[in-house]
Amino acid sequence: MTAITTIRIDHAALPDPLNLKGPDTAARMIEAALRDEGIAAEASDVISHIKIELPTTQLAAASTMLASLQLI
């Protein structure tokens, strides 16, 4: 069994150009960027935030990627 980590990003915290997209589109773009880096992430729009779920073993790589996108 793999441990799963959840990262939540408030819609209001999304930088340009992601904040100009709809939340569903932003979630898909974030997921695609993480997957392009080999991170098995699933991102989805939840009422007030973007929820990103990924294996905990990939948390460091995901954090680096999300920081480069100015999401965290």
mmCIF file of the N, C-alpha and C atoms, coordinates in Angstrom:
data_MODEL
# 
_entry.id   MODEL 
# 
loop_
_atom_site.group_PDB 
_atom_site.id 
_atom_site.type_symbol 
_atom_site.label_atom_id 
_atom_site.label_alt_id 
_atom_site.label_comp_id 
_atom_site.label_asym_id 
_atom_site.label_entity_id 
_atom_site.label_seq_id 
_atom_site.pdbx_PDB_ins_code 
_atom_site.Cartn_x 
_atom_site.Cartn_y 
_atom_site.Cartn_z 
_atom_site.occupancy 
_atom_site.B_iso_or_equiv 
_atom_site.pdbx_formal_charge 
_atom_site.auth_seq_id 
_atom_site.auth_comp_id 
_atom_site.auth_asym_id 
_atom_site.auth_atom_id 
_atom_site.pdbx_PDB_model_num 
ATOM 1   N N  . MET A 1 1  ? 0.842   -1.183 0.000   1.00 0.00 ? 1  MET A N  1 
ATOM 2   C CA . MET A 1 1  ? 0.000   0.000  0.000   1.00 0.00 ? 1  MET A CA 1 
ATOM 3   C C  . MET A 1 1  ? 0.885   1.243  0.000   1.00 0.00 ? 1  MET A C  1 
ATOM 4   N N  . THR A 1 2  ? 0.551   2.199  -0.842  1.00 0.00 ? 2  THR A N  1 
ATOM 5   C CA . THR A 1 2  ? 1.302   3.429  -0.954  1.00 0.00 ? 2  THR A CA 1 
ATOM 6   C C  . THR A 1 2  ? 0.609   4.533  -0.169  1.00 0.00 ? 2  THR A C  1 
ATOM 7   N N  . ALA A 1 3  ? 1.388   5.276  0.613   1.00 0.00 ? 3  ALA A N  1 
ATOM 8   C CA . ALA A 1 3  ? 0.838   6.435  1.322   1.00 0.00 ? 3  ALA A CA 1 
ATOM 9   C C  . ALA A 1 3  ? 0.556   7.537  0.307   1.00 0.00 ? 3  ALA A C  1 
ATOM 10  N N  . ILE A 1 4  ? -0.559  8.227  0.505   1.00 0.00 ? 4  ILE A N  1 
ATOM 11  C CA . ILE A 1 4  ? -0.975  9.297  -0.398  1.00 0.00 ? 4  ILE A CA 1 
ATOM 12  C C  . ILE A 1 4  ? -0.949  10.618 0.360   1.00 0.00 ? 4  ILE A C  1 
ATOM 13  N N  . THR A 1 5  ? -0.442  11.643 -0.304  1.00 0.00 ? 5  THR A N  1 
ATOM 14  C CA . THR A 1 5  ? -0.426  12.996 0.243   1.00 0.00 ? 5  THR A CA 1 
ATOM 15  C C  . THR A 1 5  ? -1.403  13.845 -0.552  1.00 0.00 ? 5  THR A C  1 
ATOM 16  N N  . THR A 1 6  ? -2.096  14.735 0.136   1.00 0.00 ? 6  THR A N  1 
ATOM 17  C CA . THR A 1 6  ? -3.010  15.671 -0.513  1.00 0.00 ? 6  THR A CA 1 
ATOM 18  C C  . THR A 1 6  ? -2.491  17.084 -0.306  1.00 0.00 ? 6  THR A C  1 
ATOM 19  N N  . ILE A 1 7  ? -2.401  17.817 -1.396  1.00 0.00 ? 7  ILE A N  1 
ATOM 20  C CA . ILE A 1 7  ? -2.020  19.228 -1.371  1.00 0.00 ? 7  ILE A CA 1 
ATOM 21  C C  . ILE A 1 7  ? -3.240  20.017 -1.814  1.00 0.00 ? 7  ILE A C  1 
ATOM 22  N N  . ARG A 1 8  ? -3.545  21.078 -1.082  1.00 0.00 ? 8  ARG A N  1 
ATOM 23  C CA . ARG A 1 8  ? -4.687  21.923 -1.448  1.00 0.00 ? 8  ARG A CA 1 
ATOM 24  C C  . ARG A 1 8  ? -4.172  23.326 -1.762  1.00 0.00 ? 8  ARG A C  1 
ATOM 25  N N  . ILE A 1 9  ? -4.644  23.885 -2.860  1.00 0.00 ? 9  ILE A N  1 
ATOM 26  C CA . ILE A 1 9  ? -4.267  25.236 -3.258  1.00 0.00 ? 9  ILE A CA 1 
ATOM 27  C C  . ILE A 1 9  ? -5.555  26.033 -3.459  1.00 0.00 ? 9  ILE A C  1 
ATOM 28  N N  . ASP A 1 10 ? -5.712  27.100 -2.682  1.00 0.00 ? 10 ASP A N  1 
ATOM 29  C CA . ASP A 1 10 ? -6.896  27.949 -2.810  1.00 0.00 ? 10 ASP A CA 1 
ATOM 30  C C  . ASP A 1 10 ? -6.960  28.556 -4.198  1.00 0.00 ? 10 ASP A C  1 
ATOM 31  N N  . HIS A 1 11 ? -8.169  28.650 -4.735  1.00 0.00 ? 11 HIS A N  1 
ATOM 32  C CA . HIS A 1 11 ? -8.344  29.280 -6.044  1.00 0.00 ? 11 HIS A CA 1 
ATOM 33  C C  . HIS A 1 11 ? -7.758  30.683 -6.046  1.00 0.00 ? 11 HIS A C  1 
ATOM 34  N N  . ALA A 1 12 ? -7.932  31.419 -4.957  1.00 0.00 ? 12 ALA A N  1 
ATOM 35  C CA . ALA A 1 12 ? -7.450  32.803 -4.877  1.00 0.00 ? 12 ALA A CA 1 
ATOM 36  C C  . ALA A 1 12 ? -5.929  32.891 -4.929  1.00 0.00 ? 12 ALA A C  1 
ATOM 37  N N  . ALA A 1 13 ? -5.236  31.789 -4.632  1.00 0.00 ? 13 ALA A N  1 
ATOM 38  C CA . ALA A 1 13 ? -3.769  31.792 -4.623  1.00 0.00 ? 13 ALA A CA 1 
ATOM 39  C C  . ALA A 1 13 ? -3.162  31.446 -5.976  1.00 0.00 ? 13 ALA A C  1 
ATOM 40  N N  . LEU A 1 14 ? -3.985  31.103 -6.956  1.00 0.00 ? 14 LEU A N  1 
ATOM 41  C CA . LEU A 1 14 ? -3.461  30.739 -8.273  1.00 0.00 ? 14 LEU A CA 1 
ATOM 42  C C  . LEU A 1 14 ? -2.875  31.968 -8.959  1.00 0.00 ? 14 LEU A C  1 
ATOM 43  N N  . PRO A 1 15 ? -1.632  31.874 -9.425  1.00 0.00 ? 15 PRO A N  1 
ATOM 44  C CA . PRO A 1 15 ? -1.013  33.013 -10.117 1.00 0.00 ? 15 PRO A CA 1 
ATOM 45  C C  . PRO A 1 15 ? -1.482  33.099 -11.571 1.00 0.00 ? 15 PRO A C  1 
ATOM 46  N N  . ASP A 1 16 ? -1.208  34.252 -12.212 1.00 0.00 ? 16 ASP A N  1 
ATOM 47  C CA . ASP A 1 16 ? -1.457  34.370 -13.650 1.00 0.00 ? 16 ASP A CA 1 
ATOM 48  C C  . ASP A 1 16 ? -0.587  33.354 -14.355 1.00 0.00 ? 16 ASP A C  1 
ATOM 49  N N  . PRO A 1 17 ? -0.969  32.723 -15.396 1.00 0.00 ? 17 PRO A N  1 
ATOM 50  C CA . PRO A 1 17 ? -2.258  32.801 -16.069 1.00 0.00 ? 17 PRO A CA 1 
ATOM 51  C C  . PRO A 1 17 ? -3.276  31.794 -15.552 1.00 0.00 ? 17 PRO A C  1 
ATOM 52  N N  . LEU A 1 18 ? -2.890  30.971 -14.555 1.00 0.00 ? 18 LEU A N  1 
ATOM 53  C CA . LEU A 1 18 ? -3.830  29.946 -14.069 1.00 0.00 ? 18 LEU A CA 1 
ATOM 54  C C  . LEU A 1 18 ? -5.085  30.545 -13.457 1.00 0.00 ? 18 LEU A C  1 
ATOM 55  N N  . ASN A 1 19 ? -4.957  31.694 -12.789 1.00 0.00 ? 19 ASN A N  1 
ATOM 56  C CA . ASN A 1 19 ? -6.145  32.274 -12.155 1.00 0.00 ? 19 ASN A CA 1 
ATOM 57  C C  . ASN A 1 19 ? -7.123  32.838 -13.177 1.00 0.00 ? 19 ASN A C  1 
ATOM 58  N N  . LEU A 1 20 ? -6.668  32.988 -14.414 1.00 0.00 ? 20 LEU A N  1 
ATOM 59  C CA . LEU A 1 20 ? -7.538  33.486 -15.473 1.00 0.00 ? 20 LEU A CA 1 
ATOM 60  C C  . LEU A 1 20 ? -8.316  32.358 -16.147 1.00 0.00 ? 20 LEU A C  1 
ATOM 61  N N  . LYS A 1 21 ? -7.921  31.119 -15.873 1.00 0.00 ? 21 LYS A N  1 
ATOM 62  C CA . LYS A 1 21 ? -8.601  29.944 -16.423 1.00 0.00 ? 21 LYS A CA 1 
ATOM 63  C C  . LYS A 1 21 ? -9.712  29.534 -15.463 1.00 0.00 ? 21 LYS A C  1 
ATOM 64  N N  . GLY A 1 22 ? -10.602 28.703 -15.905 1.00 0.00 ? 22 GLY A N  1 
ATOM 65  C CA . GLY A 1 22 ? -11.584 28.130 -15.001 1.00 0.00 ? 22 GLY A CA 1 
ATOM 66  C C  . GLY A 1 22 ? -10.890 27.144 -14.067 1.00 0.00 ? 22 GLY A C  1 
ATOM 67  N N  . PRO A 1 23 ? -11.447 26.897 -12.887 1.00 0.00 ? 23 PRO A N  1 
ATOM 68  C CA . PRO A 1 23 ? -10.817 25.981 -11.932 1.00 0.00 ? 23 PRO A CA 1 
ATOM 69  C C  . PRO A 1 23 ? -10.565 24.578 -12.483 1.00 0.00 ? 23 PRO A C  1 
ATOM 70  N N  . ASP A 1 24 ? -11.502 24.051 -13.285 1.00 0.00 ? 24 ASP A N  1 
ATOM 71  C CA . ASP A 1 24 ? -11.293 22.718 -13.869 1.00 0.00 ? 24 ASP A CA 1 
ATOM 72  C C  . ASP A 1 24 ? -10.100 22.718 -14.815 1.00 0.00 ? 24 ASP A C  1 
ATOM 73  N N  . THR A 1 25 ? -9.993  23.771 -15.614 1.00 0.00 ? 25 THR A N  1 
ATOM 74  C CA . THR A 1 25 ? -8.878  23.890 -16.550 1.00 0.00 ? 25 THR A CA 1 
ATOM 75  C C  . THR A 1 25 ? -7.561  24.027 -15.793 1.00 0.00 ? 25 THR A C  1 
ATOM 76  N N  . ALA A 1 26 ? -7.550  24.841 -14.749 1.00 0.00 ? 26 ALA A N  1 
ATOM 77  C CA . ALA A 1 26 ? -6.339  25.020 -13.941 1.00 0.00 ? 26 ALA A CA 1 
ATOM 78  C C  . ALA A 1 26 ? -5.909  23.688 -13.334 1.00 0.00 ? 26 ALA A C  1 
ATOM 79  N N  . ALA A 1 27 ? -6.853  22.912 -12.817 1.00 0.00 ? 27 ALA A N  1 
ATOM 80  C CA . ALA A 1 27 ? -6.532  21.612 -12.231 1.00 0.00 ? 27 ALA A CA 1 
ATOM 81  C C  . ALA A 1 27 ? -5.932  20.681 -13.281 1.00 0.00 ? 27 ALA A C  1 
ATOM 82  N N  . ARG A 1 28 ? -6.508  20.658 -14.470 1.00 0.00 ? 28 ARG A N  1 
ATOM 83  C CA . ARG A 1 28 ? -5.969  19.808 -15.544 1.00 0.00 ? 28 ARG A CA 1 
ATOM 84  C C  . ARG A 1 28 ? -4.560  20.242 -15.944 1.00 0.00 ? 28 ARG A C  1 
ATOM 85  N N  . MET A 1 29 ? -4.315  21.549 -15.987 1.00 0.00 ? 29 MET A N  1 
ATOM 86  C CA . MET A 1 29 ? -2.992  22.050 -16.357 1.00 0.00 ? 29 MET A CA 1 
ATOM 87  C C  . MET A 1 29 ? -1.953  21.698 -15.291 1.00 0.00 ? 29 MET A C  1 
ATOM 88  N N  . ILE A 1 30 ? -2.325  21.810 -14.029 1.00 0.00 ? 30 ILE A N  1 
ATOM 89  C CA . ILE A 1 30 ? -1.414  21.460 -12.936 1.00 0.00 ? 30 ILE A CA 1 
ATOM 90  C C  . ILE A 1 30 ? -1.104  19.963 -12.985 1.00 0.00 ? 30 ILE A C  1 
ATOM 91  N N  . GLU A 1 31 ? -2.136  19.144 -13.154 1.00 0.00 ? 31 GLU A N  1 
ATOM 92  C CA . GLU A 1 31 ? -1.938  17.701 -13.238 1.00 0.00 ? 31 GLU A CA 1 
ATOM 93  C C  . GLU A 1 31 ? -1.016  17.343 -14.403 1.00 0.00 ? 31 GLU A C  1 
ATOM 94  N N  . ALA A 1 32 ? -1.243  17.953 -15.556 1.00 0.00 ? 32 ALA A N  1 
ATOM 95  C CA . ALA A 1 32 ? -0.412  17.668 -16.726 1.00 0.00 ? 32 ALA A CA 1 
ATOM 96  C C  . ALA A 1 32 ? 1.041   18.056 -16.482 1.00 0.00 ? 32 ALA A C  1 
ATOM 97  N N  . ALA A 1 33 ? 1.268   19.202 -15.844 1.00 0.00 ? 33 ALA A N  1 
ATOM 98  C CA . ALA A 1 33 ? 2.636   19.643 -15.564 1.00 0.00 ? 33 ALA A CA 1 
ATOM 99  C C  . ALA A 1 33 ? 3.343   18.666 -14.624 1.00 0.00 ? 33 ALA A C  1 
ATOM 100 N N  . LEU A 1 34 ? 2.634   18.197 -13.607 1.00 0.00 ? 34 LEU A N  1 
ATOM 101 C CA . LEU A 1 34 ? 3.223   17.232 -12.675 1.00 0.00 ? 34 LEU A CA 1 
ATOM 102 C C  . LEU A 1 34 ? 3.501   15.905 -13.371 1.00 0.00 ? 34 LEU A C  1 
ATOM 103 N N  . ARG A 1 35 ? 2.564   15.442 -14.165 1.00 0.00 ? 35 ARG A N  1 
ATOM 104 C CA . ARG A 1 35 ? 2.755   14.167 -14.872 1.00 0.00 ? 35 ARG A CA 1 
ATOM 105 C C  . ARG A 1 35 ? 3.894   14.249 -15.884 1.00 0.00 ? 35 ARG A C  1 
ATOM 106 N N  . ASP A 1 36 ? 4.064   15.421 -16.508 1.00 0.00 ? 36 ASP A N  1 
ATOM 107 C CA . ASP A 1 36 ? 5.182   15.613 -17.437 1.00 0.00 ? 36 ASP A CA 1 
ATOM 108 C C  . ASP A 1 36 ? 6.527   15.449 -16.731 1.00 0.00 ? 36 ASP A C  1 
ATOM 109 N N  . GLU A 1 37 ? 6.547   15.699 -15.427 1.00 0.00 ? 37 GLU A N  1 
ATOM 110 C CA . GLU A 1 37 ? 7.764   15.542 -14.618 1.00 0.00 ? 37 GLU A CA 1 
ATOM 111 C C  . GLU A 1 37 ? 7.867   14.137 -14.015 1.00 0.00 ? 37 GLU A C  1 
ATOM 112 N N  . GLY A 1 38 ? 6.943   13.245 -14.395 1.00 0.00 ? 38 GLY A N  1 
ATOM 113 C CA . GLY A 1 38 ? 6.982   11.877 -13.904 1.00 0.00 ? 38 GLY A CA 1 
ATOM 114 C C  . GLY A 1 38 ? 6.328   11.672 -12.553 1.00 0.00 ? 38 GLY A C  1 
ATOM 115 N N  . ILE A 1 39 ? 5.530   12.650 -12.125 1.00 0.00 ? 39 ILE A N  1 
ATOM 116 C CA . ILE A 1 39 ? 4.854   12.573 -10.828 1.00 0.00 ? 39 ILE A CA 1 
ATOM 117 C C  . ILE A 1 39 ? 3.432   12.072 -11.058 1.00 0.00 ? 39 ILE A C  1 
ATOM 118 N N  . ALA A 1 40 ? 3.094   10.964 -10.424 1.00 0.00 ? 40 ALA A N  1 
ATOM 119 C CA . ALA A 1 40 ? 1.779   10.335 -10.597 1.00 0.00 ? 40 ALA A CA 1 
ATOM 120 C C  . ALA A 1 40 ? 0.739   11.077 -9.767  1.00 0.00 ? 40 ALA A C  1 
ATOM 121 N N  . ALA A 1 41 ? 0.348   12.253 -10.232 1.00 0.00 ? 41 ALA A N  1 
ATOM 122 C CA . ALA A 1 41 ? -0.573  13.110 -9.494  1.00 0.00 ? 41 ALA A CA 1 
ATOM 123 C C  . ALA A 1 41 ? -1.946  13.122 -10.142 1.00 0.00 ? 41 ALA A C  1 
ATOM 124 N N  . GLU A 1 42 ? -2.940  13.372 -9.308  1.00 0.00 ? 42 GLU A N  1 
ATOM 125 C CA . GLU A 1 42 ? -4.304  13.605 -9.777  1.00 0.00 ? 42 GLU A CA 1 
ATOM 126 C C  . GLU A 1 42 ? -4.755  14.926 -9.181  1.00 0.00 ? 42 GLU A C  1 
ATOM 127 N N  . ALA A 1 43 ? -5.138  15.861 -10.028 1.00 0.00 ? 43 ALA A N  1 
ATOM 128 C CA . ALA A 1 43 ? -5.597  17.167 -9.559  1.00 0.00 ? 43 ALA A CA 1 
ATOM 129 C C  . ALA A 1 43 ? -7.050  17.349 -9.955  1.00 0.00 ? 43 ALA A C  1 
ATOM 130 N N  . SER A 1 44 ? -7.814  17.963 -9.059  1.00 0.00 ? 44 SER A N  1 
ATOM 131 C CA . SER A 1 44 ? -9.224  18.207 -9.350  1.00 0.00 ? 44 SER A CA 1 
ATOM 132 C C  . SER A 1 44 ? -9.672  19.492 -8.668  1.00 0.00 ? 44 SER A C  1 
ATOM 133 N N  . ASP A 1 45 ? -10.721 20.071 -9.235  1.00 0.00 ? 45 ASP A N  1 
ATOM 134 C CA . ASP A 1 45 ? -11.323 21.265 -8.649  1.00 0.00 ? 45 ASP A CA 1 
ATOM 135 C C  . ASP A 1 45 ? -12.304 20.827 -7.577  1.00 0.00 ? 45 ASP A C  1 
ATOM 136 N N  . VAL A 1 46 ? -12.122 21.369 -6.404  1.00 0.00 ? 46 VAL A N  1 
ATOM 137 C CA . VAL A 1 46 ? -13.056 21.150 -5.303  1.00 0.00 ? 46 VAL A CA 1 
ATOM 138 C C  . VAL A 1 46 ? -13.573 22.540 -4.947  1.00 0.00 ? 46 VAL A C  1 
ATOM 139 N N  . ILE A 1 47 ? -14.767 22.665 -4.550  1.00 0.00 ? 47 ILE A N  1 
ATOM 140 C CA . ILE A 1 47 ? -15.487 23.928 -4.386  1.00 0.00 ? 47 ILE A CA 1 
ATOM 141 C C  . ILE A 1 47 ? -14.599 25.167 -4.182  1.00 0.00 ? 47 ILE A C  1 
ATOM 142 N N  . SER A 1 48 ? -13.695 25.152 -3.229  1.00 0.00 ? 48 SER A N  1 
ATOM 143 C CA . SER A 1 48 ? -12.919 26.361 -2.928  1.00 0.00 ? 48 SER A CA 1 
ATOM 144 C C  . SER A 1 48 ? -11.437 26.244 -3.246  1.00 0.00 ? 48 SER A C  1 
ATOM 145 N N  . HIS A 1 49 ? -11.009 25.087 -3.729  1.00 0.00 ? 49 HIS A N  1 
ATOM 146 C CA . HIS A 1 49 ? -9.582  24.890 -3.943  1.00 0.00 ? 49 HIS A CA 1 
ATOM 147 C C  . HIS A 1 49 ? -9.310  23.806 -4.989  1.00 0.00 ? 49 HIS A C  1 
ATOM 148 N N  . ILE A 1 50 ? -8.038  23.747 -5.390  1.00 0.00 ? 50 ILE A N  1 
ATOM 149 C CA . ILE A 1 50 ? -7.558  22.667 -6.247  1.00 0.00 ? 50 ILE A CA 1 
ATOM 150 C C  . ILE A 1 50 ? -6.974  21.611 -5.319  1.00 0.00 ? 50 ILE A C  1 
ATOM 151 N N  . LYS A 1 51 ? -7.407  20.371 -5.487  1.00 0.00 ? 51 LYS A N  1 
ATOM 152 C CA . LYS A 1 51 ? -6.897  19.267 -4.668  1.00 0.00 ? 51 LYS A CA 1 
ATOM 153 C C  . LYS A 1 51 ? -5.967  18.436 -5.531  1.00 0.00 ? 51 LYS A C  1 
ATOM 154 N N  . ILE A 1 52 ? -4.749  18.223 -5.010  1.00 0.00 ? 52 ILE A N  1 
ATOM 155 C CA . ILE A 1 52 ? -3.754  17.418 -5.717  1.00 0.00 ? 52 ILE A CA 1 
ATOM 156 C C  . ILE A 1 52 ? -3.418  16.229 -4.834  1.00 0.00 ? 52 ILE A C  1 
ATOM 157 N N  . GLU A 1 53 ? -3.594  15.029 -5.350  1.00 0.00 ? 53 GLU A N  1 
ATOM 158 C CA . GLU A 1 53 ? -3.244  13.818 -4.623  1.00 0.00 ? 53 GLU A CA 1 
ATOM 159 C C  . GLU A 1 53 ? -2.108  13.127 -5.350  1.00 0.00 ? 53 GLU A C  1 
ATOM 160 N N  . LEU A 1 54 ? -1.114  12.658 -4.575  1.00 0.00 ? 54 LEU A N  1 
ATOM 161 C CA . LEU A 1 54 ? 0.051   12.016 -5.151  1.00 0.00 ? 54 LEU A CA 1 
ATOM 162 C C  . LEU A 1 54 ? 0.680   11.086 -4.139  1.00 0.00 ? 54 LEU A C  1 
ATOM 163 N N  . PRO A 1 55 ? 1.489   10.123 -4.610  1.00 0.00 ? 55 PRO A N  1 
ATOM 164 C CA . PRO A 1 55 ? 2.190   9.251  -3.666  1.00 0.00 ? 55 PRO A CA 1 
ATOM 165 C C  . PRO A 1 55 ? 3.137   10.091 -2.798  1.00 0.00 ? 55 PRO A C  1 
ATOM 166 N N  . THR A 1 56 ? 3.131   9.826  -1.516  1.00 0.00 ? 56 THR A N  1 
ATOM 167 C CA . THR A 1 56 ? 3.973   10.573 -0.590  1.00 0.00 ? 56 THR A CA 1 
ATOM 168 C C  . THR A 1 56 ? 5.441   10.486 -0.982  1.00 0.00 ? 56 THR A C  1 
ATOM 169 N N  . THR A 1 57 ? 5.843   9.390  -1.592  1.00 0.00 ? 57 THR A N  1 
ATOM 170 C CA . THR A 1 57 ? 7.241   9.246  -2.008  1.00 0.00 ? 57 THR A CA 1 
ATOM 171 C C  . THR A 1 57 ? 7.631   10.279 -3.067  1.00 0.00 ? 57 THR A C  1 
ATOM 172 N N  . GLN A 1 58 ? 6.657   10.896 -3.720  1.00 0.00 ? 58 GLN A N  1 
ATOM 173 C CA . GLN A 1 58 ? 6.939   11.902 -4.740  1.00 0.00 ? 58 GLN A CA 1 
ATOM 174 C C  . GLN A 1 58 ? 6.673   13.326 -4.250  1.00 0.00 ? 58 GLN A C  1 
ATOM 175 N N  . LEU A 1 59 ? 6.476   13.490 -2.946  1.00 0.00 ? 59 LEU A N  1 
ATOM 176 C CA . LEU A 1 59 ? 6.138   14.797 -2.398  1.00 0.00 ? 59 LEU A CA 1 
ATOM 177 C C  . LEU A 1 59 ? 7.245   15.826 -2.623  1.00 0.00 ? 59 LEU A C  1 
ATOM 178 N N  . ALA A 1 60 ? 8.493   15.455 -2.416  1.00 0.00 ? 60 ALA A N  1 
ATOM 179 C CA . ALA A 1 60 ? 9.590   16.403 -2.601  1.00 0.00 ? 60 ALA A CA 1 
ATOM 180 C C  . ALA A 1 60 ? 9.657   16.893 -4.049  1.00 0.00 ? 60 ALA A C  1 
ATOM 181 N N  . ALA A 1 61 ? 9.556   15.976 -4.992  1.00 0.00 ? 61 ALA A N  1 
ATOM 182 C CA . ALA A 1 61 ? 9.597   16.359 -6.407  1.00 0.00 ? 61 ALA A CA 1 
ATOM 183 C C  . ALA A 1 61 ? 8.391   17.223 -6.765  1.00 0.00 ? 61 ALA A C  1 
ATOM 184 N N  . ALA A 1 62 ? 7.230   16.876 -6.257  1.00 0.00 ? 62 ALA A N  1 
ATOM 185 C CA . ALA A 1 62 ? 6.023   17.664 -6.532  1.00 0.00 ? 62 ALA A CA 1 
ATOM 186 C C  . ALA A 1 62 ? 6.143   19.058 -5.934  1.00 0.00 ? 62 ALA A C  1 
ATOM 187 N N  . SER A 1 63 ? 6.687   19.148 -4.737  1.00 0.00 ? 63 SER A N  1 
ATOM 188 C CA . SER A 1 63 ? 6.856   20.452 -4.096  1.00 0.00 ? 63 SER A CA 1 
ATOM 189 C C  . SER A 1 63 ? 7.786   21.338 -4.900  1.00 0.00 ? 63 SER A C  1 
ATOM 190 N N  . THR A 1 64 ? 8.865   20.765 -5.397  1.00 0.00 ? 64 THR A N  1 
ATOM 191 C CA . THR A 1 64 ? 9.799   21.523 -6.224  1.00 0.00 ? 64 THR A CA 1 
ATOM 192 C C  . THR A 1 64 ? 9.118   22.029 -7.485  1.00 0.00 ? 64 THR A C  1 
ATOM 193 N N  . MET A 1 65 ? 8.353   21.157 -8.120  1.00 0.00 ? 65 MET A N  1 
ATOM 194 C CA . MET A 1 65 ? 7.652   21.525 -9.348  1.00 0.00 ? 65 MET A CA 1 
ATOM 195 C C  . MET A 1 65 ? 6.602   22.602 -9.076  1.00 0.00 ? 65 MET A C  1 
ATOM 196 N N  . LEU A 1 66 ? 5.803   22.422 -8.022  1.00 0.00 ? 66 LEU A N  1 
ATOM 197 C CA . LEU A 1 66 ? 4.768   23.395 -7.698  1.00 0.00 ? 66 LEU A CA 1 
ATOM 198 C C  . LEU A 1 66 ? 5.370   24.747 -7.316  1.00 0.00 ? 66 LEU A C  1 
ATOM 199 N N  . ALA A 1 67 ? 6.520   24.724 -6.651  1.00 0.00 ? 67 ALA A N  1 
ATOM 200 C CA . ALA A 1 67 ? 7.203   25.975 -6.304  1.00 0.00 ? 67 ALA A CA 1 
ATOM 201 C C  . ALA A 1 67 ? 7.696   26.681 -7.564  1.00 0.00 ? 67 ALA A C  1 
ATOM 202 N N  . SER A 1 68 ? 8.178   25.918 -8.551  1.00 0.00 ? 68 SER A N  1 
ATOM 203 C CA . SER A 1 68 ? 8.643   26.533 -9.791  1.00 0.00 ? 68 SER A CA 1 
ATOM 204 C C  . SER A 1 68 ? 7.504   27.188 -10.554 1.00 0.00 ? 68 SER A C  1 
ATOM 205 N N  . LEU A 1 69 ? 6.285   26.697 -10.344 1.00 0.00 ? 69 LEU A N  1 
ATOM 206 C CA . LEU A 1 69 ? 5.085   27.284 -10.963 1.00 0.00 ? 69 LEU A CA 1 
ATOM 207 C C  . LEU A 1 69 ? 4.477   28.394 -10.095 1.00 0.00 ? 69 LEU A C  1 
ATOM 208 N N  . GLN A 1 70 ? 5.123   28.689 -8.969  1.00 0.00 ? 70 GLN A N  1 
ATOM 209 C CA . GLN A 1 70 ? 4.676   29.704 -8.009  1.00 0.00 ? 70 GLN A CA 1 
ATOM 210 C C  . GLN A 1 70 ? 3.312   29.370 -7.421  1.00 0.00 ? 70 GLN A C  1 
ATOM 211 N N  . LEU A 1 71 ? 3.061   28.065 -7.230  1.00 0.00 ? 71 LEU A N  1 
ATOM 212 C CA . LEU A 1 71 ? 1.804   27.630 -6.622  1.00 0.00 ? 71 LEU A CA 1 
ATOM 213 C C  . LEU A 1 71 ? 1.933   27.422 -5.115  1.00 0.00 ? 71 LEU A C  1 
ATOM 214 N N  . ILE A 1 72 ? 3.166   27.188 -4.665  1.00 0.00 ? 72 ILE A N  1 
ATOM 215 C CA . ILE A 1 72 ? 3.411   27.075 -3.223  1.00 0.00 ? 72 ILE A CA 1 
ATOM 216 C C  . ILE A 1 72 ? 4.654   27.876 -2.878  1.00 0.00 ? 72 ILE A C  1 
# 
